[in-house]
Amino acid sequence: CATDEDYVAHIYARAEKLADSFLATAYAENGVFTLPLQVRHSIMKRTLEQFVRWHVKDLMDGWCNVARELKVAPTMQVDADTCVGFNMTIDRVDYNTNTGQWRVLDYKTSSEAK
């Protein structure tokens, strides 16, 4: 029976291979990364591994993805005469099959929270 670590290693290896292939195609010069790209590549690999570990834990805990890039346009009644509309995209919506909970995820791509 596979362990969580086996699953993490399997998923990470596949994701790493895809990321390496993309980076080599897009950024390598004669098959070699420049030093700044080597540093960024190393950071990307650590970030990717952290994401894979988080994702596998979520799967094991019963979370499943039910929507991505969900476009919504809610309205809010401010007062009797004013209604405000919003257009937004929800990055991801998950449902937990064990607990019945829902969650909305908004990914941030910068290194600092805003």
PyMOL commands that set and color helices and strands:
alter all, ss='L'
color gray80, all
select helices_A, chain A and resi 4-27+35-60
alter helices_A, ss='H'
color red, helices_A
select strands_A, chain A and resi 63-72+75-79+82-85+88-96+102-105
alter strands_A, ss='S'
color yellow, strands_A
deselect
rebuild
show_as cartoon
